[in-house]
């Protein structure tokens, strides 16, 4: 059974940083492109960033490009999202998932990690 466990969220002030982790199990993590998504109340879940299976290729939404970094440790089956210079508009629940080339996701969503950016 696939399991996605996001962690590392919290309450921070604008300009501060957080690092999210996504521990996975139940599938061959190293074979899949992975991605981070986020959702705010009243809005659909949106794609934030993705990374290729080897970790060499990364892509970011315009809203986070230059501030967020996505990485992975295939030996630990874990995905990361380093978020720097956080803004109030980054406040959301953050989720990870495996991502197909067409943008669809493969697995049932985990519980997510809540990030609140507020002064």
C-alpha positions in Angstrom: 0.0 0.0 0.0 1.3 3.4 -1.0 1.9 5.8 1.8 2.8 9.5 1.5 3.7 11.3 4.7 4.4 15.1 4.6 6.0 16.8 7.5 7.9 20.0 8.4 5.1 22.5 8.2 4.6 25.3 10.7 4.0 28.9 11.5 6.6 31.3 10.3 7.0 35.0 9.6 7.3 36.5 6.1 10.9 36.1 4.9 11.6 33.0 6.9 12.2 29.5 5.6 10.8 26.0 6.1 11.8 22.6 4.8 9.1 20.1 4.0 9.7 16.4 3.8 7.7 13.7 2.2 8.5 10.2 3.3 7.1 7.5 1.0 6.6 3.8 1.0 4.8 1.1 -1.0 6.2 2.0 -4.5 9.6 2.2 -6.2 10.2 5.8 -5.4 13.4 6.1 -7.5 11.5 5.3 -10.7 8.9 8.1 -10.4 8.8 11.8 -11.1 7.6 13.5 -8.0 6.0 16.8 -7.2 4.7 19.1 -4.5 1.3 20.6 -4.6 -0.6 23.0 -2.3 -4.1 23.9 -1.5 -5.7 26.9 0.2 -9.3 27.0 1.4 -11.7 27.6 -1.4 -9.2 26.9 -4.1 -8.2 23.8 -6.1 -4.9 22.1 -5.4 -2.2 23.6 -7.5 1.1 22.3 -8.6 4.2 23.9 -7.0 7.2 22.0 -8.3 8.3 18.7 -9.7 11.5 16.7 -10.0 12.6 13.9 -12.3 13.3 10.4 -11.1 17.0 11.0 -11.1 16.8 14.4 -9.4 18.4 16.2 -12.4 15.4 17.9 -13.8 13.3 20.3 -11.8 10.4 22.7 -12.6 8.7 25.4 -10.5 5.5 27.4 -10.6 6.2 31.0 -11.4 4.9 32.0 -8.0 7.7 30.1 -6.2 10.5 30.1 -8.8 13.7 31.4 -7.2 12.4 30.9 -3.7 11.7 27.2 -3.5 14.0 24.2 -4.2 12.8 20.7 -4.7 15.1 17.7 -4.1 14.9 14.0 -3.4 16.9 11.3 -1.7 16.2 8.1 -3.6 18.1 6.0 -0.9 15.6 7.3 1.7 12.5 7.3 -0.5 12.0 10.9 0.5 11.1 14.1 -1.3 12.0 17.6 0.0 10.8 21.1 -0.5 13.0 23.9 0.7 11.0 27.1 1.0 12.9 30.4 1.4 11.7 34.0 1.6 8.2 32.8 2.5 5.3 35.1 1.7 1.8 35.2 3.2 0.4 33.9 -0.1 2.4 30.7 0.4 0.1 29.8 3.3 -1.5 26.5 2.3 -1.6 22.8 2.9 1.3 21.2 1.0 1.2 17.7 -0.5 3.5 15.4 -2.4 2.7 12.8 -5.0 4.1 11.0 -8.0 3.4 12.9 -11.2 2.8 11.6 -14.7 4.0 13.4 -17.8 0.5 14.5 -18.5 0.3 16.2 -15.0 -1.9 13.7 -13.4 -0.9 12.1 -10.1 -0.7 8.4 -9.3 -1.5 8.0 -5.6 -4.1 8.8 -3.0 -3.2 12.1 -1.3 -1.5 12.1 2.1 -2.5 14.2 5.0 -0.4 17.1 4.0 1.7 19.6 5.9 0.3 23.0 6.9 2.3 26.1 6.3 1.2 29.4 7.7 3.1 32.5 6.9 2.0 35.4 9.0 3.5 38.4 10.8 
